[in-house]
Amino acid sequence: MLAFRSRRAARVFVAAAVAAILIATLFPAGSELAPGWTTAIVGGDDALAGVLQNVLLFVPLGVGLALAGKRGWRLVVVGTLLSLAVECAQQWIPGRDPSVGDVCFNTLGTALGGLLGRTAPLWLFPTPPRRAAWQSLAAALVAAGVWLATGWAFQPQYLAAAYVVNARPDLPNRGQYPGQVLAVTAGSLGVALPLRVVAVAGRTPTRLSPLVALTDESGREAILLSVDRSDLSLWIRTRGTAWRLDRPDLRARAALAAVAPGDTFTVAAWREVAGFCLALNRPPPTPARRWCDRAYTLADGWKLIFDLGHAPPWLLELLGAGWLGGLLVPMGFWLRRHWCSAAALVVVCGSLLAAPALTGGGVAPTPLPALLGALGGMGLGLLLQLLPPRDAAFDVFLKPELRRLVPPRA
């Protein structure tokens, strides 16, 4: 009976993983159909982000299949066939791009998930207790490493002493602003800020549409000042761009909501100590508005993998808090009364507070909601320690040779 319940729970987990994959991959993402399959394994300005997306998306499927009893090549074949089915369907879904590389990395994600599922009893419930304490320290170091890498990746990267100004550029995967750009004034000394644009509004664009793009002589984008629906967007090239991670921007939400087609408006962007500023001026008597302290934080690290852009602010805050909290669940689960766990707490608290300074100002101080999310993730890990000890429910998923290596917890 116990084995039956465990298998059924694993099948429910597999069904949930498949549903998540279908939701993430089969909804339209644009208005045009792809011309055909992309045969390159990796490619594009966000190639590394795409690889991470495809691997992580299929890891839960691999975990579920392993717990459901699939082994070896059978598990991998299931992931490959599902990925092929999704990519074939994307040929008829606007905005989607079927790719051989996606199939390869989806398969890799399934295999990694299968490995995690098969070996879970070995690392979930380590014995003796001091081994769990050591694992809590390792998990804390991983989280701190991710945060430091986030701060480093968000450091602005200025390419040249002078830039080429492109008004209303027609760039790949972006819209072309439907209004007019009358004048552009850019800074100097390789920073190109402050940036000032005078424009005549067109109809509201339905996708990110640059008012102006600043590029170096090789055509590499350095700064984009754009409109996305009614949002004003500023993108500055960062070190993460060079690593082909995703390209999250800084936004003034609904800044252009009151701007009608035909209106003349002026947009400005500049940098201050606490971050970047955006401003909007319209002819009198409309007062000028500004939005300052636009800056990335450690909670924005997930955006380097998959940026949601114009998602509601409450959802972005929730995802940021979940990102920090999710990184700390393993540490909380393995915390014990041991000096290693005490060191883990010091590492986590120290890195959360010090990462902005240690990374040269790449990120702003972590906001309170994100800190509460980190605390919640650690607390969730502590609550998970109340799970029942490893027993026959886990033995169902273990081969005899592994079962001997994992004694039940006291």
N, C-alpha and C positions, 0 to 999 in steps of 0.2 A: 504493500500500500504506500509506504514512504517513497519507494522508488518511482511509483506511478505519479505521485503528487509532484515529485521533483522534476520528472520529465515533462509533465504538463506545464509547470511553471517555466521551464526552459523554452517550451514551444511558444508560450505567450510572449516571452522576451524576444524570440525570433520574429514573431508576427509584428511586434512593436518596432523592431529594428527595420524590417522591410517597409513598414508604413512610413517611417521617418525618411528612408531613402527615396521612396516614391514621391513624397511631398517635396523633398528638397530638389528633385531632379526633373519632375514632369510638369511643373507649372511654367507658363510662358514667362520669358525674361526679356522680351523685346517685341518687335513687330515684323521682323523679317526672318525667313527660313534660311538655315545654313546651306551653302552651296554644295556641301558634301562632307565626307569624313575628313578630319584632320589627321594626317598620318604621323606627324611629329610626336615623339614621346613627351617632350616638354617644349614650351614656347610661350611667347608673350611677355609683357612687362611684369606680370604677376605670376610667373611660372612656378616659383617655389610655393607661393600661397595656394595655387591650384593643386600641386602635389599633396600638400598637407590636407587640403579639403577632401580630396578623393580617398586618401588613406584613412583619415579619421572617420569619414562617413560610414565606412564598411567595417570598422573595428567592432562595433557592437554586434553586427551580424555574425562575425566570426566567433565572438564570445558565446552568443546564444547557440550557435550550431554545435560548438564544442560541448556545451552543457546539455544539449539535446541528444548527444551521442554520436555526432558525426566525427569522423576521424580522417586524418591524412588528406590524401588527394580528393576524397569525396567532398570534404568541407570546402576545399579550394575551388572545385568545379562548380559547386552551388553558387559561390560568390561570383565566379567568372560569368556563368550563364545569366545571373540576374543583371550584372553590369552590361553584358552584351544586349540584353533585352531593353534596358533603359536607354543605352546609346542609340540603338536602332529606332526606338520611339522618338528620340529627340530630333530625328531628321524631319519630322512633321510638326514640331513644336516651335513657334516663333521665339527667336532669341536664344535658342539652345544650340550647342555646337558639339556634335558627336565626335569623339576622339579616340584613337587607338591608345593614347597615353592614359586616358581616363580608365579604360578597361584594365590596363596594366597595374595602375596604382590602386584601383578598387580591389583587384585580386590580392595585391600585397596587403591591403588593409584587412581583408578577410583572413588571410593567413596569420597575420600578427594577432588579430583577435582570437583566432583558434588557439594559438600558442598561449595567450593569456588565460583563456578559459581552461585549457588542459592543465596548466601549472598553478592555477589560482590557489588551491589548498596549500601549496608549498610556501607561498609568500603572504597569503592573507592571514593565516593563523600560525605565525612562527613560534617555535619553542626552542630554547627556554625564553622567559620574558625579556631577558637582556637583548636577545636578537631583535625583538620588536622595537626596543628602544633605539638600537642602532638604525633600524629601518626608518624610524621617525626622524632621526637626524639626517639620513640620506634624502628623505622626502622634503625636509625643510631646505636642504641645500639645492635640490632641484627647483623648488619654488623660487628661492632667492636668485638662482641663475636665470630663470625665466624673466624675473622682474628687472634684473640688471640688463639682460639682453633687450628687453622692451625699451628701457630708457636709452640704451645705445642706438637702437634702430630708429627711434624718433628724433635723433639729433638732426637738425637741418644740415643739408649738404649743398654748399654753394659751389658752382662749377667754374665760373669765369669772372673776369673783371668787368665784362660788358655782355649784355644779352640782346637777342633779336626779339623785337616786339611784334606779335602777330595778333591783330584784332579780328575777332569773330572767326577763329580758326576752325576748319573742318577736320576734326581729329577722329581717328578710329575709335569705335565703341562709345562715342559721345555725340551729342546733338550739336547743331550749329545754331547759335543764338538768332532768333527770328527778327530782332530789332536792328538798330544801327549803333555803331561805336563812332563817336565824333572826335574824341581826343584821348590820348593815353600819355601819362607822365610817370616815368619810373625813376627810382633812385639810382645811385651809382655805387662805386667801390665794391662791386661784386655781390651786393646784397639785394639790389633791385627793389628795395623798400625805403621809403614809402611808395606805394603804387596808387595812382589816381586815374579813374576812368570816367569819362563823360559819355553817356549813351542815351539813345531814344528807345523806349520800351516797345517790344513787339508783343505778340500773343504769349501767354504763359507757356514756357517749354515744359514738356512732359518728362524730360530726362536731363541729366547734367549737360549744360551747354555753356562753354567758356565765353566770357566777354573778351578776355585777352589771355594769351599764353606767352610766357617769356621762355625762350630757349637759348641754349648756347649755339655756337657756330656749327656744331655737329647735329643739331636738331633735337638734342635731349631736353626734355621739358624740365624747367626749374621752378616755375611758379604758374599756377592757374587761378584766375579769379573768374568764378562761374556763377550761373544761375541754375537752380534745380527746383522746378515748380516755383514756389514763392520764397525759397531759401536762397541766401547768399552764401557762397562757398569759397573758401580759400584753401588751396593745396600748395604746400611747400615741399620741394624735393628733400628727402631724408636719406639716411644711410640704409634704411630698410628698402628704399626704392632700388638701390644698387644690388641688393640681394634678391630682388624680384618678389618681394612680399607685396601684400595688397597695399592700396594707396588711400587710406582714410583721410578725410578732409576736416577742416574746422568750419563750423557753420554759425550763421546768424539766422535762427529759425523765423520764418514768416517775415523776413525783413522787407520783402517787396510785395507784401500782400495788398498794400494800398496803392501800388503803382499800376496805372491803367495803360493799355496800349496807346502809344503816341506821347506819353509823358517823357519829359527829359529829366534825367536823374544823374547824380554823381556818386560814385562808389570809391571809397578809399580803404587801403589796407596798410598797416604798419606794425612794427614790433615794439613791445614794451618789456619791462623786466618780468612781469607776471605772465607774459604770453603775447599773443597777437591781437590786434584790434581791427574791427571792421566798422565802417561808418557809411551812412546813406544820407545824402542831401537832395532835397527837391526844391523847386522854386517856392519862394514865400507865397502864402504865410505858413506853409508846412514846416514844422521844426525839424532840425537835423536830429538823427539818431545815431547812436554808436553802441557797439557790443565789444567789450574788452575782456581780457582774461581768457581768450579762446586758446586753450592749450590741451595737449594730450596728457593723460595720466597713466599710471600702471594698470588701471582698470580698463584701459583701451587696448591692451595687448592683444585681445582676441580679434580686433579689427585688422591686425596685420595678416590674419589668416582669411577672414571673410568679413568684409565691411558692408553693413546694411544701409549706409548712406542716409537716406531720408526717412528711416524708421522713426516712430514716435520717441521723443526724449525719454519717457518713462520706461520704454522697452530697452533702450540703450543703457540706462542706468541699471536696470535689473540684470541685463546680460553682463555688465561690468562687475557688479557685485557677485554674480554667479561665477564669473571667471576667476576672481581672486579666491572666493570660497571653495570652488572646485579644486584649486591647486592645493588647498590645505586640508581637504578631507582625509587623504592618506596619512598625513602627519598626525592628525587628531586620532585616527583609528589605532595608530601604533604607539601613542604616547604611553609611557609607563613611569613608575617611580624610579628613575635612573638618571644619572648625570647626562647621558646622551640626550634624553628627552628635554632636560632643562636647557642644554645647549641648543636644541632644535628651536625652542621657544625664543631664545635670545637671537638666533639667526633670523627667524621670521620677523620678529618685531624690529630688529635693527635694519634689515633690508627694506622693509616697508617704509621706514622713516628716512633712511639714508640714500636710497636708490636715486631720488631726484638730484641730490647733490653729487653723488658719486658718478653719475652719467653726464655731468657737465650741463645740467639744465635741460636735458632732452625731454623730461616730463615734469609736470607741475606736482605739488604735493597731492597725495591721494585724498579724494573727498570722503567725507564722513559716511555716506551710504555704502561706498565701496569697502571702507574699513569694517563697517558692520557686517557686510557680506563675508569678508575674510574671517571675522570672528564667528559668524554663523557656520561657515564651512568647517572650522576647527571643532565647533561644538557638535556638528553633525557626525564628524568622525568619532568623537567621544561617545555619542549615543550609540553608534554602530558597534561599539565594544560590548553592548548588552546582547548582541546576537548570541544564540545558543552555541555551545562549543561544537567543534567539528565532530560529526557523528555519522551515522549511516547515510544521512542525506547527502553528504559530500562523498562518501565512499562509493556511491552510485557512479560518480564521474571519474573515478580513479582506477587505473590499471593496477593489478596486484603489486607490481614492482614499485609504483609510486606510493601506494597505500602504506607500504612498510616504512617509507621515509617520513611520513607525516603522522606522528602519534597524536591521539586525541588530546585536546586541551583538558587541564585539570578542572 
